[in-house]
Amino acid sequence: MDSESAQNQTTAILRTLDEWGLSRYVKAMCFDTTAVNTGPNVPIFGRFKKKWDEIDKTNYKAGIEDSKVANVVLSKKNEISSFITQCLQKALLLTAAREGAADVVFR
């Protein structure tokens, strides 16, 4: 990878998934890069950072384990899945266009 930018990381990962034949199994991806995170000052992240040492990390549970969160997320499962699929398709199209691919087919 020539550069560690978010765009280059995304392109490299998508290319690798395609090369290994794994793209069809990916439902969502999240890229957390320093370059992106050092952008605008978001107050909630600053408060979170200040309180980090006070958080009991041994008692962590995923939000989906909370019944209220689970109800909201599960009720929107199809909508979320559709949104993620559309985003991945757009990312793959952009990658294909940059690489000069002749055609792209989504199943």
N, C-alpha and C positions, 0 to 999 in steps of 0.2 A: 504494500500500500504506500503510495507516494506521500500521502499526508494523512493526519489523523482527524481530519474534519468529519463532522457528522455525515455529510454527504458521501464522502469517500468510504466511511465505515459502512454506511447503508448499502452502497453499491457493491462493496466487497462481500458483504454478508449475503445479499440477494444473489450475487453471481455464484457464490459457493453453494448456496441452497439449490440453485438450478443445476449446477455441475454434479452434485451428489444425488439429484433426483428427489429432493426433500421438500421442495416448494409447496407441493399440494397438501402437505401435512401441517403447514404453519398456519395458525389461525390468528396470531397476533405477535407483534414484536415491539419492543420499546428500546430506544437508543438514548442512553443517559451519558452525554459527553460533557466534559469540563467546559469546552467552548460554548456550548449551549447554556449551561447552568451559570456561567459567569456573566450572563446578559443582564436584563433588567433586575432591579432590586425588588423582590417580592417580599413584603413584610412577614407573611406567615412563615416563610422558610427561615427568616432570621430568628423569629421567636422559637421555632422548632429547634434550630441549632443551639440556641441559648439553653433550652430545657433538656437537650439530649442526655446529659449526664444524670438527670433526675428520672429518666424513663426506665422502668423495670423491663429490660429487654429479655429477661428470662420468662416473662409472662406474656409474650407476644402471641397474638392470634390473627390470622388473616381476616380482613373485614367480612368476607363471605361467610365466616363462621358465626357472625352475629345474625340473629334471625331477621332483624329489621333490614339490615343491609342485603341479606340473601333474598328477601322478598322483593326488594326493589330491583336488584340485579337480575334475578331469575325471571321476573315479569317482563324484563326488557331484553332477554337473552337473544331473541331473533333479531331485534333491532340493532343490538350491539354487534352481533356476528356479521350482519349485513354491512354495517358501517366499516368494520375492520376489513372485511373482504374487499370492499370498494377501495379502501386506502391502499391495501396491498396490491390490487390490480393497477392502480394509478402509479404506484412506485415501480412495479415491474415494467409498465409501459414506458415510463421515463427512462429507466435503465436500458431497456431494449432500444429505445430511440437514440440514446447516447452512444450505444454500442453499434448502431447501424444494423440492427436485426431486421430481416426482411418482413417477418410477420410474427405476431404473438397470438396465441390461442389460449383462452381461459375456459376451463371446464367447470 
